[in-house]
Amino acid sequence: MITPRTPIIASLLAATGLHAGTLAMPDAMSAPAESGWSFRFAPYAWLIAIDGDMGVGPFTAPVDISFSDTLDKLDMAYMFLAEAGYGRWTLTADFVYGDFSNETAGPFPIDRISYGYTQWVLTSSVGYRVIQTDGYAMDVFAGARITDFDAGATAFLLNNTQIQSGRSDQWTDPIIGIRGQADLNERFVLRYNADIGGFGVSSDLIWQAFLGLGYRMTDHATVAIGYRALGVDYTSDEFSPLDVINHGPLLGLEFRF
């Protein structure tokens, strides 16, 4: 008999390297406010480890996924940020897509376990620049984060029978936050981003924190590195509970025009 905290759910969770609330590049990569229109596009990569607790249907398990687990099980991923700004106002969209799969040997009486996981996250926000000096800028913003999650696992038993478990869900959370940057010199810039949301609308709580360093290669291109953490506390009929923190280093390349 397969019981809660079985290796099925533990193996399924090992596929969730881009999980939710997941997943979006911090849009702390804003430039000083301009009088007219400005645009930027930033593809990026976020290497994630996950800690917390998660339940899928009748199965629950603690989550402890390392950076190497994420790399081993990733089939495909897309991550990018796009922004349009006019004066002190900005409209930002951040999209993340991840597709994972794997097969592992199971404990007796399970021969092997096959699982897959697909997720996309879209974060949209409207920001306004409240502070602007020669070397420092800060925005406040508000928006929404949409998460779509689809996961499934099949256990192949030694007697040639199968046990399947699958769940899918989609939810939307409001967010509010601040972001900013401080010039260290003509080339290097310190960037930060923090938001909080959920408020019981869908998630009980979601939050994000990012701190990074940018290097201006040209007037139109910047490379940024940093560390980001994103937490979600969500409960539904499909996932009970989903209480995890995603964290890890981030690398992005920003183009402005």
N, C-alpha and C positions, 0 to 999 in steps of 0.2 A: 504494500500500500504506500502510495506517495503522500507524504504529509507536509504541512507547512515547514518552511526552512529547508526544503529539499534542494539538492544540487541543480534541479531543473531551473528554478528561478535564479539561483546564483549564476548559472551559466548564461541565462538570458540577460541578466544585468550586466555581465561583462561586455555585452555588445553596445551598451549605452554610452559610448564615449562622447557624444555631442548632446547629451540630454539637456533638456529644456531650459526651460523657462527662459533653456538652453542656450541660449546660445547665441549670441550676437556680439559683434565687435563694439566695444564702448565708443560712442560717438563723441569722445572728448578730443577729437582731432580737428576741432574747429579753428579757423584762422580769424584774425582781427576783422571786425565788422567793416564792410565796404558800403559805399553809397549806392551802388547798383547791384545787378545780379552777379552771383558767383556760384560755381558748381564744383563738386568734387566726387571722385569715385575711388574706393579703397578696397581692393581684394585683400584678404588676410587669412592667416592660419592661427588656430587656437588649439594647443595641445592640452588635453583635459584629463585630470584625475577626478574621481567622484567618491564622496564619502556620505554616508547617511543610512536611511532605511527606505525600502520600497516593497509594495505588495502588488501583485498582479493576480486578480481573481482570488482563488483560495490560497495562493502561495505568497509567503512573505519571507524576506531575508534582509540581513544587513548588507550594505553596499560598501565595497572597498575595492575600487578599480584603479589600477596604476596607469601611468603614461604608456607603458609598453603594452598593456591590455588594449588600450584605445588604438594604437598603431596596428596591432596584429589583426584586428577584426574589422577595420574600416574598408568597405568596398568602394565608396564614392562619397565625396563631400564638395559642397560649394558654399563659399562664404564671401559676402561682399556688402559694402555700405555705399549708399548713394545719397547725396544731399544737394538741395537747392537753397540758396540764401539770397535775401534781398534786404539790404540795410542791416538792421539788427535782428531780423527774423530769419529762421531757418526751418526747413521741412526735411526730415531725415527718414530714410527707410533702410532697415538692416535685415538681410535675409541669410538664413543658414539652412542648409540641407545636408543630412547625413544618412547613409545606407550601410548597415552592418550585417554580417552573417558569419556563422561559424558552426563547426561540429566537433563535439568532444566525446570522449569515452565516459560512460556513466557507471555508477556503483551498482553492485548486484541488487536487484535483478535487471538493471537497465544495461543494454548493450552500448548504446550511443545516444547522444542528444543533439538534435539539429535545431538551430534557432536563427531568427532574423529580426531585424529592427529597422524601421524607417521613421525619420522625423524631420519636419521642417518648422522653423520659427521665423516669424515676421514681426519686427518691432518698428513701429512708426511713431514719430513724435514731432511736436512743434516747439521750437525753442526761441527764447528772446534774450538778447545780450543785455545784462543789467550793469556790468562793469566793463569799461574799456579804457586802458591806459596804453602808454608806449610799450610796456613790457608785460602787461597782464590783462587777461580777459576772462570773464565768467558769464555763463549762460544758465538760465533756468529753463526747464522743459517739462512737458506733460504729453502723454500719449498712451498707446496700448501695445501689448505684446500678445500675439496669437501663437499658440502652440498646437501642432498636430502630431500625434504619436500613434504608431501602429507597431505592435510587437507580437511575436508568436514563437512557440517552441513545440517540438515533437520529440517524445521519448520513445525509442524503439526498444522494447523489452526482449529478453532472451527467448521467450516463447513465441516470438514473431508477432506479438500484438503491439499496438501503438497507443500512446496517451498524448493528446494534444491540448494545448492551452494557448489562447490568443486574446489580445485585447487591443482596442483602438479608442482614441478619445481626442477631442479638440476643445480648447478653452481659450478665453480671452481675459487678460488682466489689465486694469489701468495702472499706469506708472507715473510718478513725478520724480524729478531729480535735478541735480546740478552738474555742470561740467566746466572745465576751464583749462587754461594753460598759462605758464609763466616762462618768459624767455630767460635762459641762462646766459646766452651770448648770441651772436649773429646766426649760429648754426644749430645750437642745441636748445631744446624746449622741453620743459617738464609738463606733463599732462595728467589730468585726473578726471574721474567720472564716478558718480554715485547715484543710484536711484533706488526707490522703494515702491512697492505696489501690492496689488492683490486686494487687500482690505476686505476680504471675505466675498468679493464679487464672484470670483472663480477660485483662485488660490486664497488660502488664509493669509499667506505672506510670500512675496517675492522680493528679492533685493539683489543689488549688484554693486561691486566696488572695483575700480581699476586705477592703477598708477603706472605711468610709463614715461619713457624718454624718446623724444623724436629728434631726428637729424635732417635738416633741410639740405637736400642735395642740390636743388635748384629752386628758383622761384615757384616752380609748378610741381615739384616732386619732393615728397618727404617719406622717409622710412621710420617706423616706430617699433619699439619693443617695450614690453611691460608684463605685468602680472595681473590677472583678472580672476575674481571670484564671483560666482552667481549662485544664489540659493533659492529654493522653491519649497513651499510647504503646501501640498495640494492633496485633496481627498475627493474621490468620486466613487460611483458604483463600480467603475472599471479598475481604478487604482486606489488602494487603501492600505497604507498611506503612501504618499510620494513626498518624502522629506529628505532632500539631498542637497549637497553643496558641490558645485562644479568649480574647479579651480585649476589654473595652470598658466604657463607663459604664452604670450601672444606676440605675433610678428605681422606687421601690416605695411603695405606700400600705398601711399596716397597720391593721387593726381588731382591737381586743381586747375581750373580754367574758367 
